[in-house]
Amino acid sequence: QGREQDVTRIIQALNECLDALPRQQLQRVRGIGVSGQMHGILFWKAGQGCEWMEGGPAFVFEPRAVSHLVTWQDGRCNSSFLASLPKPDSHLSVATGFGCATIFWLLKNSPEFLKSYDAAGTIQDYVVAMLCGLPRPLMSDQNAASWGYFNTQSQSWNLDTLEKAGFPIHLLPDIAEPGSMAGRTSHTWFEIPKGTQVGIAL
């Protein structure tokens, strides 16, 4: 019921899309925007989430030390489990498929799994983190709201509530405003120059 997807296949599809674009046009790219499906979550080891390598004529990154993507369709958090969770300080109720709900479920049912990772985000946050070589994932307030336990007025996670519940708050990404820059590409990506601006994922 986890409705998981293989991150390696997702990144392979992304690379195939980039590979289909004209090289001379990619050389002219000045900024990268990344969007993706809300609510999902994957985990990775900071600093080990990918490996950059030559993929034919291009330089690409391939996932390493990552979990599968648990999609927004995660059906494991039934109504009784959700009712057992602390009430969030948010404009949204927590639902199955929300990132924090998935973490709570894993904390109860597979705690050893969580100990294998020290970073988490949506699939689009992962791509931005890998492109920029970020030591910690950055997340827009849009994506944070989609995880639950995020207050959009104070722009902050419900840290006190989560800590009291034993939630691994070190897995929560740092927050940035939509439209802000997450960083710059740490490598040439296909023909897109190293140092190209990358926006926070939306």
C-alpha positions in Angstrom: 0.0 0.0 0.0 3.0 2.3 0.1 2.7 3.0 -3.7 6.4 3.4 -4.0 8.3 4.3 -7.2 11.9 3.7 -8.2 13.9 6.9 -7.9 16.5 5.6 -10.3 13.9 5.1 -13.0 12.5 8.6 -12.4 16.0 10.2 -12.8 16.7 8.1 -15.8 13.5 9.5 -17.4 14.6 13.0 -16.5 18.0 12.4 -18.1 16.4 11.1 -21.3 14.3 14.2 -21.5 17.4 16.4 -21.1 19.3 14.3 -23.7 16.5 14.9 -26.2 17.0 18.7 -26.1 19.4 20.5 -28.6 22.9 20.8 -27.1 23.4 24.4 -28.3 20.2 25.4 -26.6 21.2 23.8 -23.3 24.4 25.8 -23.4 22.3 29.0 -23.3 20.3 28.0 -20.1 20.7 30.7 -17.4 18.3 29.3 -14.8 16.6 26.0 -13.9 13.1 25.6 -12.4 12.0 22.3 -11.0 8.4 21.2 -10.2 6.9 17.9 -9.2 4.2 16.0 -7.4 3.2 17.2 -4.0 3.0 15.2 -0.8 5.5 12.4 -1.7 8.7 11.7 0.2 12.0 9.9 -0.3 15.0 9.6 1.9 18.7 9.7 1.2 22.1 9.9 2.9 23.4 13.5 2.9 26.5 13.8 0.7 25.8 10.4 -0.8 22.5 10.9 -2.5 24.0 10.7 -6.0 27.1 10.1 -8.1 28.0 12.4 -11.0 29.4 10.5 -14.0 29.8 10.6 -17.8 26.6 9.2 -19.4 27.7 8.9 -23.0 28.5 12.4 -24.3 26.9 14.1 -21.2 27.6 14.5 -17.5 24.7 13.1 -15.5 23.9 12.2 -11.9 22.6 8.8 -10.8 20.9 8.1 -7.5 22.9 6.4 -4.7 22.0 5.8 -1.1 18.3 6.7 -1.7 15.0 5.1 -0.7 12.1 4.6 -3.1 9.8 7.5 -3.5 6.7 7.0 -1.4 4.0 8.8 -3.4 1.0 10.9 -2.4 -1.0 7.7 -2.9 0.5 6.0 0.1 -2.5 4.2 1.6 -0.9 2.8 4.8 -2.0 5.5 7.2 -5.6 4.5 7.8 -8.1 6.7 9.7 -7.4 5.1 13.1 -3.7 5.7 12.7 -4.2 9.3 11.6 -6.4 9.9 14.6 -3.6 8.7 16.9 -1.2 11.4 15.6 -0.9 14.8 17.3 -3.1 17.6 16.0 -1.1 19.9 13.7 -0.9 23.7 14.0 -1.7 24.1 10.3 -4.5 25.1 7.9 -4.4 21.5 6.7 -5.4 18.3 8.5 -2.9 15.4 8.2 -3.8 12.9 5.5 -2.3 9.6 4.3 0.3 10.4 1.7 1.6 13.5 3.5 5.3 13.3 4.1 5.1 13.6 7.9 2.3 11.0 8.1 4.5 8.6 6.2 7.4 9.3 8.6 5.2 8.7 11.6 4.0 5.4 10.0 7.6 4.3 9.4 8.6 5.4 12.9 6.0 3.0 14.3 6.3 0.1 11.8 9.9 0.3 10.5 12.1 2.4 12.7 15.3 0.7 11.5 14.6 1.9 8.0 14.6 5.6 9.1 17.9 5.1 10.9 19.5 4.5 7.5 18.9 8.1 6.3 19.5 11.6 7.4 17.8 13.7 4.7 14.4 13.7 3.2 12.3 15.7 0.7 9.9 15.4 -2.2 11.3 14.1 -5.5 11.6 17.6 -6.8 13.5 18.7 -3.7 15.8 15.7 -4.2 16.6 16.8 -7.8 17.4 20.4 -6.7 19.6 19.1 -3.8 21.6 16.9 -6.1 22.0 19.5 -8.8 23.3 22.0 -6.3 25.2 19.6 -4.0 23.3 20.9 -1.0 24.4 19.6 2.4 20.8 19.8 3.6 17.6 19.7 1.5 15.7 23.0 0.9 11.9 23.0 0.6 9.4 25.6 -0.5 6.6 26.4 1.9 4.2 25.0 -0.7 5.8 21.5 -0.4 6.2 21.9 3.3 2.5 22.5 3.7 1.9 19.3 1.7 3.8 17.3 4.3 1.6 18.4 7.2 2.7 19.9 10.5 3.8 23.2 8.8 2.4 26.6 9.7 2.3 28.8 6.6 1.8 32.0 8.6 4.9 31.6 10.8 6.7 29.7 8.0 7.8 27.0 10.4 7.4 23.3 11.2 5.4 22.4 14.3 8.7 21.4 16.0 7.4 21.4 19.6 4.5 19.1 18.7 6.6 16.8 16.6 9.4 16.6 19.2 7.0 15.6 21.9 5.7 12.8 19.7 9.3 11.5 19.2 9.3 12.5 15.5 12.8 12.6 13.9 12.9 16.3 13.3 16.4 16.2 11.8 14.7 14.8 8.6 12.7 18.0 8.1 14.1 20.1 5.3 15.1 23.8 5.7 12.4 26.2 4.3 12.8 28.8 1.6 10.3 31.1 -0.2 8.9 30.0 -3.6 10.7 31.9 -6.3 14.0 32.1 -4.4 17.2 30.5 -5.5 18.2 27.2 -3.9 21.8 27.3 -5.3 23.8 26.8 -8.4 24.6 23.6 -10.3 27.7 22.0 -8.9 28.5 20.2 -12.2 27.8 20.7 -15.9 24.5 18.9 -16.5 24.4 17.7 -20.1 25.4 21.1 -21.7 23.9 23.3 -19.0 26.9 25.2 -17.5 28.2 24.6 -14.0 27.1 27.5 -11.8 23.7 27.9 -13.4 21.1 29.2 -10.9 18.5 26.6 -9.6 15.3 27.7 -8.1 13.7 26.2 -5.0 11.5 23.3 -6.1 7.8 24.0 -6.6 
